[in-house]
């Protein structure tokens, strides 16, 4: 790499998106790094990431169905509030359906532990699961997706506005990742092909 002037892409900026310093109840880690599924809508992973723009941070919440790794719900905003994660979950429900007993796994962040978000889970008879404190491996497939988004699509791009960044995120999730990007865990078909194959 050195001889050919090649270097790896590195995401340099870091911003914490998990505030677990709260007094709200946290759920047990029911998922326990078992990322295997037999059909869609058994297990969903959720998380928040961030994208820098000249206007400030753009926060992105995502919901991944572990059966095929498709992003079934997502939402973006300039603020990292409960409404952000609730909007992503509502979109996932609208697109993939609400199956009683579905496990929805997240970190222990205040948005996911909030009463409003927890009411939304209970309304649809979902089962809440949360990662152990500070353990990113408990949500590894979602963390891997954020890495792909940033390395493959966003890393060398500079966004003047949040609107520009939103357009780029939409293109990656809806036009490339879900529909065209092959996945080794899917026998090299796209996430939506696996998700819709059942």
LOPA-682495 format. One record per residue (C-alpha): residue in three letters; z, y, x. Coordinates in steps of 0.05 Angstrom, whole numbers, padded with zeros to 5 digits, always signed. Each point is the difference from the previous one (the first is absolute). Layout:
BEGIN
ALAZYX...
! end
This chain:
BEGIN
UNK+00000+00000+00000UNK+00018+00048+00056UNK-00066-00014+00037UNK-00040+00016-00062UNK+00041+00059-00023UNK+00025-00035-00062UNK+00068+00014-00030UNK+00035-00025-00062UNK+00008+00044-00061UNK+00072+00021-00008UNK+00033+00034-00059UNK+00041+00054+00033UNK+00035+00038-00056UNK+00059-00032-00035UNK+00037+00021-00062UNK+00055-00039-00033UNK-00016-00020-00072UNK+00062-00042-00014UNK+00065+00034-00020UNK+00049-00057-00010UNK+00061+00045+00006UNK+00017+00001-00073UNK+00053-00029-00047UNK-00050-00033-00047UNK+00002-00076-00009UNK-00047-00040+00045UNK-00031-00067-00019UNK+00005-00065+00039UNK-00058-00021+00045UNK-00027-00052-00047UNK-00069-00002+00033UNK+00032-00017+00068UNK-00067+00004+00037UNK-00032-00053-00045UNK-00069+00031-00008UNK-00034-00061-00028UNK-00026+00000-00072UNK-00037-00047-00046UNK-00030+00053-00047UNK-00004+00075-00010UNK+00058+00040-00028UNK+00054-00044+00031UNK+00023+00047+00055UNK-00014+00073+00013UNK+00018+00040+00061UNK+00011+00075-00003UNK+00009+00054+00052UNK-00012+00073+00018UNK-00038+00028+00059UNK-00023+00069+00020UNK-00063+00035+00025UNK+00001+00067+00038UNK-00043+00057-00024UNK-00003+00074+00018UNK+00033+00014-00068UNK+00058-00047+00016UNK+00015-00074-00012UNK-00036-00040-00053UNK+00043-00059-00024UNK-00033-00064-00023UNK+00035-00054-00039UNK-00033-00068-00007UNK+00009-00065-00037UNK-00030-00063+00030UNK-00009-00066-00037UNK+00016-00054+00051UNK-00052-00046-00030UNK-00060+00026+00038UNK+00035+00062+00028UNK-00037+00047-00049UNK+00029+00070-00010UNK+00008-00002-00075UNK+00036+00067-00007UNK+00006+00064+00041UNK+00018+00073-00009UNK+00000+00062+00045UNK+00040+00065-00001UNK+00026+00056+00044UNK+00071-00022-00015UNK+00035-00067+00009UNK+00035-00005-00067UNK+00014-00057-00048UNK-00060+00021-00042UNK-00045-00019+00060UNK+00022-00073+00002UNK+00004-00004-00076UNK-00072+00024-00006UNK-00024-00053+00049UNK+00037-00054-00038UNK-00027+00023-00067UNK-00070-00002+00027UNK+00011-00071+00026UNK+00026-00021-00069UNK-00061+00032-00033UNK-00049-00033+00046UNK+00031-00068+00013UNK+00046-00011-00059UNK+00075-00007-00010UNK+00022-00072+00009UNK+00072-00016-00018UNK+00039-00022+00061UNK-00047+00032+00051UNK+00037+00016+00064UNK-00008+00073+00022UNK+00024+00008+00072UNK+00014+00066+00035UNK+00045+00031+00052UNK+00068+00030-00018UNK-00026+00071-00006UNK+00031+00046-00051UNK-00066+00003-00040UNK+00001-00076-00011UNK+00075-00003-00014UNK-00004+00058-00049UNK+00020-00011-00072UNK-00068+00022-00025UNK-00038-00050+00043UNK+00049-00056-00016UNK-00008+00013-00074UNK-00075-00008+00008UNK+00009-00067+00033UNK+00048-00024-00055UNK-00047+00025-00055UNK-00052-00050+00024UNK+00049-00056+00017UNK-00016+00005+00074UNK+00048-00026+00053UNK+00021+00050+00053UNK+00004-00022+00073UNK+00017+00045+00059UNK-00006-00008+00075UNK+00060-00006+00045UNK+00021+00066+00030UNK-00047+00021+00056UNK-00041-00064-00001UNK-00075+00016-00005UNK-00018-00074+00005UNK+00026-00010-00071UNK-00060+00041-00024UNK-00048-00020+00055UNK-00066-00007-00039UNK+00009+00070-00029UNK+00016+00029+00069UNK-00062-00035+00026UNK-00042+00033-00053UNK+00026+00069+00019UNK-00018-00016+00072UNK-00071-00019-00020UNK-00009+00063-00042UNK+00022+00045+00057UNK-00034-00036+00058UNK-00066-00017-00034UNK-00009+00062-00043UNK+00046+00059+00012UNK+00023+00000+00073UNK-00052+00047+00030UNK-00012+00042-00062UNK+00029+00069-00010UNK+00010+00023-00071UNK+00003+00074-00018UNK+00024-00014-00070UNK+00037-00054-00038UNK-00061-00006-00045UNK-00043-00021+00060UNK+00052-00052+00019UNK+00004-00026-00072UNK-00075-00010+00000UNK+00003-00040+00065UNK+00056-00044-00026UNK-00037-00014-00065UNK-00063-00020+00040UNK+00040-00047+00044UNK+00040-00035-00055UNK-00050-00003-00057UNK-00068-00002+00035UNK+00015-00036+00065UNK+00066-00038+00005UNK+00007-00031-00069UNK-00074-00016-00009UNK-00031-00011+00069UNK+00052-00011+00054UNK+00005-00075+00015UNK+00069-00030+00012UNK+00018-00061+00042UNK+00055-00018-00049UNK-00053+00000-00056UNK-00047-00047+00037UNK-00041+00061+00019UNK-00014+00028-00069UNK+00022+00068-00025UNK+00068+00012-00034UNK-00031+00011-00069UNK-00044-00062+00006UNK+00063-00042+00012UNK+00040+00037-00053UNK-00055-00008-00053UNK-00018-00072+00019UNK+00056-00030-00042
! end
